[in-house]
Amino acid sequence: MSPPSTALADPALRPSPKAKLLWALQGAVFWLIAVAAVLIWAFFDSGHRGWQGVALAVAIVLGIVNATVVPWWRYAVHRWEVTDEAVYTRVGWLTQESRVAPISRVQTVDTERGPLERLLGLATVTVTTASSAGAVRIEALDLPVAEETVTWLTQIAALHRGDAT
């Protein structure tokens, strides 16, 4: 006798459409720092122009890809959903990860807003559970959606007064 099929459906919700801009800006900032480092290296060391040119070209190409292709790819993959039973997420772009956190295991629910998220009116909701895999993060939500999600998760978790361990 085979076990019953329990196929996991994809979470239904996407991050904010502004997530693409957030991820593009984050990638651009990282690679602009890399380009600046190569330019500083070229300014102080004129003996390695060939390698400096290669490093600069690689940083520029990777920066462009990271700021244009990666955000769209991540947005196509990222999903989340909160039900009465669990928090579901799917994240990644090269490596994809799906997580299910039962509500009875929720310990804390936090909201995080970095400088770029504040600029774009976004927030990340972090759901800490009694799991060795770590917290479940729902990234790049519009601030009102993040606030509603935190309120909803808090209310649901209060109804499921498990031991959360």
C-alpha positions, 0 to 999 in steps of 0.5 A: 500500500502506498502512502497518500499523495500530499502534493504541496501547492505553490503559495498563492501570493507574490511580493510587491511589484516594487520588489523588482526595483528593490532587488535591482537597487540592492544588486546595483549598490553591491556591484557599484562598490565592486567597480569602485574598488577596481577603480581605486586599485587602478588609481593606486597600482598602474602595474596591472592594467590588464587584470584591472581591465578584466576585473572592471569588465567582469564587475560591470557585466555581472552588475548589469545582469544582477540589476536587470535579469536577477530581480525579474527571475526572483520575482517570478519565483518568490511566493508566500501565503499565510493560512490558519494552519501554516506559513508557506514561502518559496524563494530563490533564483538559482537555488529555490527553497520552499518552506512550511512553518506550522502556526503552532510552531511560531514563536515571534513575528517581526517586521524589518525595513532597511533603508531601501525598503523604507524608501520604496514603502516595503517591509520584510516579515520574519516568522521565527519558529522552533525549527533548526532551519531558521526563521521564515522570511517574507520579503518585499511586501508593501508596508500595509500588507506586511502590517496586516500579515503581522497582525493576522499571524499574531492573532492566528498564533494566539489561537494555536497555543502550542508549545512552539518548541 
